[in-house]
Amino acid sequence: MTENNIRKLQQTALWLKNSYPHQPEIGIVLGSGIGNLSREIEIEFQVEYSRIPEFPVSTVKGHSGELIFGMMSGKRVMAMAGRFHFYEGYDAEQVVFPVRLMRLMGVKTLLLSNAAGGMNKDFKVGDLMMITDHISLFTFNPLIGPNAELLGPRFPDMSEPYNKNLIEKARAAALRNRIPVREGVYAGVTGPSFETRAEYRLLHMAGADAVGMSTVQETIAAVHMGMDVFAMSIITDMGIREEDNVITHEEVLLAAREAEPRLTAIFKDLIGSM
């Protein structure tokens, strides 16, 4: 990370600290069609991305583009209603800028959500999948370039990108709410085109149960900075299936919105248990 980008990050953090006097404990990133989770937050401060100095602006349908600060399940949270993707034309440092900003604001635990294509034949559209590991070989690593020791080590360990304790707490939260959940490996790709049949087969053979265009870069940046990460996917389409494999962004958003109440219930319970 360049010194100029570090300065931008620090300037943005200072601006937000001057605007919001409290220190958030938990960061939340809301994926495509999952923005309604923000309604569960008792909002103390809310600001559009376009008003925040040096902050990127989300361009994707289904992402509202606001930072929200407030209380959820008795904890102070900082939530992104709309994330940034590599396929939008942002570089990897811009994609993870908000995650790094969360850490500078005081966040120690990061909860990520996304819409993903299913490749495990036991899955179906609408399933929730807790991410237990990921494959990052098909996307751009955000740590490439000069390392900023201020943020983390040159070679961070990624043997446990998704915190096992948080996964166990989420299992318990799902059980309490009687919500069935899957567990699996997430493959990160650049997008924006959906995968070909051959690509779905390749990714599944590589060990992935679901595939998406986000989350992996954010997780790498968060682990680099010493944050605990939990991530959950909504399976919004099935990439490996017998019938014609035509997928649209509209049906992805629809499936995400229909499954969102279950994801919200788990996130609320999980936050309360921390």
N, C-alpha and C positions, 0 to 999 in steps of 0.2 A: 504494500500500500504506500503510495507516494506521500511525502510530507504535506503537499497541498491538500490531498484528500483527508489526511488526519486533521488538518486545520479546519476544513469544512465540517467534519464530524464534530469536533469540539465546539465550533461556533453554533451549530444547530442544537447541540445538547445544552449549551449555555442559554440560548434563546428559550428553549422549552422549560428549563429550570426556573427562569425568570417569569414564565407564564403560568407554571404549575408548581406550587410550593412543596408538594409531597413526593416521596420516593416510591415508585411502583415496585412490587415484589415479583410480579408475574407478567410476562409478555405473551400476547396472543396474536397470531396471524391468521386471518380469515381468508379462505380460498374462494374459488368461483362459486357463486350462488349460495354462499354460507354467511353472508354479511348480517343476517338477521340475529345472529348470536349476540351482536352488539346491543340489542334491545334489552338484554338481561343485565347490562351494566348500569349501575347507578352513576350516571355521568356527572363528573365534577369539572371536567374541561374537555372541550372538543374543538378540533381545528382541521380545516381542509389542508391537504398536502400543498396546494398551490400557495398557501399563506406562510409556509414554513421555510425559512432560509435554507438554501442548498438542497432541499428535499426533492426527489423525483416526483413525477405525477403519473398515476396509474391511467392506462389507456384502454383497458380491457372491459368489455361489457360484463356486468356482474360484479364489478369491483367499484365501490362507491368513492374511495379515495379520501379517507379521514383518519386522523389519529384520535383515539378516544382514551381518556384517563378517568378512572373512577373505581367504584367498589363492586366486587362480585364475590358472592359466597364468603363475605367477611374479609376479603383480601383486596389490596390495592393492585389494580391491573392497568396495563398499557396495551391497547389493542389497535392493530392495523386493520381497518375495514378496506381491504384492497391491497394487494401486493404487487411487486414488480417482477417481470419475467425477462429472461435473456432474449426471448424472441421479439420483444417489443423494440429492441434496438439498444437497450441499456447494456453497459458492460457489466461484468460480474461484480465489480466493486459497488456499482450503483444498486444492483439487485439486493446485496446484503447490507447496504447502508443502514436501513431501518433496524435490522437486528443488532448491528454494532451500536447504533444509537440507543437502543433499549438497554444494552449492558452499561453504557455510560450514564444512563439515567438511574441505574441501580437494580435493574432486573437480573435475577439469578436463575429463573426458571422460564423456559420458553415452550409454549404450546402452539403447535402448527396444525393446520387443517388444509385439506386439498380435495379436489375432485380428481379421480384417477380411473384409468381404464383397467378392467380386470383381465387377468390372463390365467388365473387358477380356475380350472373347470368346475371346482366345487363352489365358486363364488357366483353371485347373481347381482343384477342391477339393484342398487339400494342398500347393499351390505355396507357395514362399517368395518374397516380394517385398521387395527393398530399396527403401526409400522415398527417392526422389531429390528430391522437393519435396512441398509440401502445399497444400491449399486450406482456409483457416481462416474463410471467410466465413459458414459455417453453424453456428458455435459462438461462445461468449463469450470475448473476449480477456481473459486474466488480468492485463493491464497497465492496464486501465481503472481510473481513480481516481488519487489522488495518487501521483506517482512518487517512489520512494525512490532517491536518487542513490547510496546505499550499495550498492544491488543492480545498477544499470545506468542507461543514458541514457533520457531521456524518449521518444525516437523511435529505437529500435534498428533497424538494417538487417537485413532478412530475405531478402536476395537469395540467400543460401546457407545455409538453415536446417540442411541435412544436409551435413556436412563431406565435401568431394570426396575428400580424402585417405583418410578412413576408408572411404568407399564403394569406392575402388580397392583398399584392403587387404582388404575383405570379398570383393570379386570374386576376388582371389587366394586367399583362404582357402577359398572355395567350390570353386574349381578344384582346389586341392590335395586336398580331401576328396571330389572327384568328385560334388558336389552341384549340381544345376541350380538356378539362381535367376532370378527375374524382376526387373525394375526398373520403377518406376512412381510415379505421383502418388497421394497419399492424401488423401481428403476427410474432414475431421473434422465430426461432427454431434453433437447433444446426446444422442440416444436418449431413453428406453430402448426405444421401439418400433423394430422393424426398418423399413426404408424401404419405401414403396409402390413399385409398378412405375414409376409416373410419376417418383417421386423418384430412383430408380436411373437412369432415362434422363436426367433433368436433370443429375445429378451427373456422369455419363459424358460428356454433351455439354459440360459445363463444363471437362473435361479430366482427370477423375479416373479412375484404374484400379481403385481400391479405396476402401472407405468403412468408417469405424469410429467408435467413441464415446470415443476416448482419444487420447493421444500429442500432438496438435496443441498443446494448452494447455501441456503439459510442455515441448515443444520451444521454444515462444515464451519461456517463463520461463528456460529454460536459455541460449538465445542472448542474451537480455537480460543475463544475468550473465556472458557471455563464455565459455561452455562449448562444446566441440565435441560435436556430436550425430550419432549413427548410429541408424537405426531400421529394423526389419524386421517385416513382417507375415506371418502365416500366413493364407493364403486358406482360410477355413473354410466358406464357402458362396458360391454364385454368385447374385447379385441379378438379373442379366440372363440369362435362359434361357427356353426355349420352354415347358417343362412348368410345372405348378402351382408357384407361388412361395411355398411354406410353409416357414418357417425357425424352428427352435427353439433356445433357448440350449443345450440338451443336445447337439444335434448339432454346434454350434459348439465346445463343450468337447471332444467326441470327436475332431473333426478336428484341433484344436490339439494334443491329446495325441499323436496318431499322427504328426504332423509335427515334434513337439518335438525328437526326437533329432538331426534334421538341423540345426535352428536352433541347438541347443546346440553341435554340432560347429563351426559357423561362428563362433559367439560366442567359444568357447574359443580357436580358432586366431587370430581377430582380436585378442583381448586379448593373446595371446602375441607378436603381431607389433608391438605398440605400443612 
